[in-house]
Every structure is written in C-alpha cells, then in structure tokens.
Amino acid sequence: MSLAPTKIPPPNLALAAQPMNAAFAEARNSSFVLLAVAMLAIGLDVGVARITYGVVLPALGRDLQLSLTAAGLLGTLHLIGYLLGTLASPSLNAKVGALVLCRCSHFVFACAMLVCGLTSDVATMAAGRFVAGIAAGFGVFSIFLIVFDATEPEKRSAAGSLVWSGIGIAIVASGLASSLILVGIGWRLSFIVPAGLAIAVAATPMPAAFRN
C-alpha cells in the first residue's frame, strides 16, 4: 500500500502581508497626525502669539488707549513669560511627562489668549500676555520632546525642520487673516481664534505609540 505524498499548500503571501501593511499604514497615519499637531502647536506658540500681536497692535492700542510704553510692555511681558516657561520646562517635564505638559500648556495658552481677546483692561491684557508666554515656553519644549521621542534618530533633523516650519506658515497665515479680520470684525478675533486652535491641540488624541 503506497501512501500519496502530502501536498503542503504554498503560503498565502498576500494574506501574510496584510497585518504588516496595516501596521505600516497605521504608523504612517500616526506620524502624519503627530507632525500636523506639532506644526500647529509651534505655529501658535511662536508664530501667532508673537506676530499677531504686532499686526493688531494699532487697533488694539486705539481701543485700549495704550501708550507706547504700555504697548511695548505687553510685548516684553510675553517674551519674559516665554523665557521663564522654557527655563522651567525640564524640571516640570521630569515630574509630569511631555504629553501632560503639552496638553496642559496649550489649555492654559488657550485660556490666556481668550482673556486677551475679551478684556478691555490693560492690566488684565498684560497678565494674559504674560501667562500666554509661559504656556508657550512649556508648549514648545514639550512638543519637540514628543516628536523627537517618536522619531528615529536619523530622521529627527527632518522632523524638526517640518515642525519648525509651522512658525513660518503661521506667520504668513495669521498676518493675512489678521489684516482681513481688522477690516471686518476687529482685533479681538485674532486672539479668540488661536485660543480655539490651542484647545484643539490640547484635546487631539495622540497616536497610541506616542502616549508614553
């Protein structure tokens, strides 16, 4: 009695490749989400927070009756806050982690920008500008940590360049938008809209690979 040889079916390469393709697609989508959020965050923290103030300053100064000294002080307070936030970021990051720091800093940034957009009091505007600067310092530090931690060493320079380009995009976009807003609505929306975008940064779920 002869036994027929058992035929082993060839492996289904297409089926075996499906999980790998899905993993690559998920990683690619995760990278896109992370870079998009990071570009928006950097654009808000550095581009919009600084440049928009200069664009709307003439109208803001008229409404709040700012002297040249007061107008300059509002800009200086923001930069002082940014410096303090940057210097304090490493110790705070060691306690809470980059993701929590990023979320909290952009939520505080949003609140501060909203205060600036709604107030008619110079002292309140000064406090809002100062707090927004501190939050921006925390935000820039934490978002770069998150991006670099999620990026392979040989790709970090390219990722950093992409994220940093968000500043240029934000400067051009905010400059054009603020000019149009000033004509139709007024300077306040130039603070309120970035506040909404900062809330979006704080609330956007990070890809699973970047949560720790």
Helices and strands as residue ranges (DSSP letters): H 13-42, I 43-52, H 53-64, H 68-96, H 98-118, H 122-149, G 153-155, H 156-184, H 189-203, G 208-210
